[in-house]
Amino acid sequence: MIGRVILRAFPMEGGRSAWRYDVQEGVKVASLCEGLTPEEGVHMLCRVFGLCRSAHAVAARQALGLRKN
């Protein structure tokens, strides 16, 4: 699942801060690949995880038993 944590600092007396965090759920990654062929699933994951596209492509292909293009 892709999600995020949001941290907020609220200033208090004496120079201290009170911290609050919220966890927001994101998209369930498996649902993005439902109905796709394994190769289409690899391409979808590469678009979703664009920061490390090459690493995710290699990992997805290995997990699905696909040959490297």
C-alpha positions as YAML, in Angstrom:
chain: A
units: angstrom
residues:
- id: 1
  name: MET
  ca: [0.00, 0.00, 0.00]
- id: 2
  name: ILE
  ca: [1.18, 3.48, -0.77]
- id: 3
  name: GLY
  ca: [0.38, 6.06, 1.86]
- id: 4
  name: ARG
  ca: [1.89, 8.94, 3.71]
- id: 5
  name: VAL
  ca: [2.56, 10.25, 7.17]
- id: 6
  name: ILE
  ca: [2.01, 13.95, 7.83]
- id: 7
  name: LEU
  ca: [3.92, 15.48, 10.74]
- id: 8
  name: ARG
  ca: [2.89, 18.81, 12.24]
- id: 9
  name: ALA
  ca: [4.55, 20.84, 14.97]
- id: 10
  name: PHE
  ca: [2.48, 23.11, 17.19]
- id: 11
  name: PRO
  ca: [4.50, 25.71, 19.12]
- id: 12
  name: MET
  ca: [3.95, 25.76, 22.88]
- id: 13
  name: GLU
  ca: [5.06, 28.04, 25.65]
- id: 14
  name: GLY
  ca: [8.72, 27.84, 26.64]
- id: 15
  name: GLY
  ca: [9.98, 27.21, 23.10]
- id: 16
  name: ARG
  ca: [8.80, 23.62, 22.94]
- id: 17
  name: SER
  ca: [6.59, 22.11, 20.29]
- id: 18
  name: ALA
  ca: [3.85, 19.52, 20.44]
- id: 19
  name: TRP
  ca: [3.98, 17.07, 17.54]
- id: 20
  name: ARG
  ca: [1.03, 15.43, 15.85]
- id: 21
  name: TYR
  ca: [1.08, 12.87, 13.10]
- id: 22
  name: ASP
  ca: [-1.62, 11.63, 10.77]
- id: 23
  name: VAL
  ca: [-1.36, 8.46, 8.70]
- id: 24
  name: GLN
  ca: [-3.24, 8.54, 5.42]
- id: 25
  name: GLU
  ca: [-3.90, 5.34, 3.56]
- id: 26
  name: GLY
  ca: [-3.19, 5.29, -0.11]
- id: 27
  name: VAL
  ca: [-3.88, 3.07, -3.06]
- id: 28
  name: LYS
  ca: [-3.65, -0.68, -2.63]
- id: 29
  name: VAL
  ca: [-1.03, -1.46, -5.25]
- id: 30
  name: ALA
  ca: [-2.36, -4.92, -6.08]
- id: 31
  name: SER
  ca: [-5.68, -3.41, -7.15]
- id: 32
  name: LEU
  ca: [-3.84, -1.39, -9.81]
- id: 33
  name: CYS
  ca: [-2.70, -4.60, -11.49]
- id: 34
  name: GLU
  ca: [-5.93, -6.60, -11.42]
- id: 35
  name: GLY
  ca: [-6.85, -7.84, -14.88]
- id: 36
  name: LEU
  ca: [-3.49, -6.94, -16.42]
- id: 37
  name: THR
  ca: [-1.05, -9.32, -18.02]
- id: 38
  name: PRO
  ca: [2.20, -9.80, -16.08]
- id: 39
  name: GLU
  ca: [4.07, -7.51, -18.50]
- id: 40
  name: GLU
  ca: [1.36, -4.84, -18.25]
- id: 41
  name: GLY
  ca: [1.58, -5.17, -14.45]
- id: 42
  name: VAL
  ca: [5.33, -4.51, -14.59]
- id: 43
  name: HIS
  ca: [4.74, -1.36, -16.65]
- id: 44
  name: MET
  ca: [2.01, -0.20, -14.26]
- id: 45
  name: LEU
  ca: [4.27, -0.66, -11.22]
- id: 46
  name: CYS
  ca: [7.06, 1.23, -12.97]
- id: 47
  name: ARG
  ca: [4.73, 4.19, -13.53]
- id: 48
  name: VAL
  ca: [3.48, 4.17, -9.93]
- id: 49
  name: PHE
  ca: [6.96, 3.85, -8.42]
- id: 50
  name: GLY
  ca: [8.64, 6.28, -10.79]
- id: 51
  name: LEU
  ca: [11.42, 7.27, -8.38]
- id: 52
  name: CYS
  ca: [13.17, 3.90, -8.68]
- id: 53
  name: ARG
  ca: [11.65, 2.78, -11.96]
- id: 54
  name: SER
  ca: [14.52, 0.55, -13.05]
- id: 55
  name: ALA
  ca: [14.82, -1.20, -9.69]
- id: 56
  name: HIS
  ca: [11.08, -1.85, -9.50]
- id: 57
  name: ALA
  ca: [11.03, -3.15, -13.07]
- id: 58
  name: VAL
  ca: [13.81, -5.64, -12.32]
- id: 59
  name: ALA
  ca: [12.16, -6.77, -9.07]
- id: 60
  name: ALA
  ca: [8.72, -7.13, -10.66]
- id: 61
  name: ARG
  ca: [10.08, -9.09, -13.63]
- id: 62
  name: GLN
  ca: [11.99, -11.42, -11.32]
- id: 63
  name: ALA
  ca: [8.96, -11.94, -9.08]
- id: 64
  name: LEU
  ca: [6.77, -12.73, -12.10]
- id: 65
  name: GLY
  ca: [9.37, -14.95, -13.77]
- id: 66
  name: LEU
  ca: [9.62, -12.70, -16.84]
- id: 67
  name: ARG
  ca: [12.70, -12.31, -18.97]
- id: 68
  name: LYS
  ca: [14.47, -8.96, -19.08]
- id: 69
  name: ASN
  ca: [13.79, -7.02, -22.32]
...
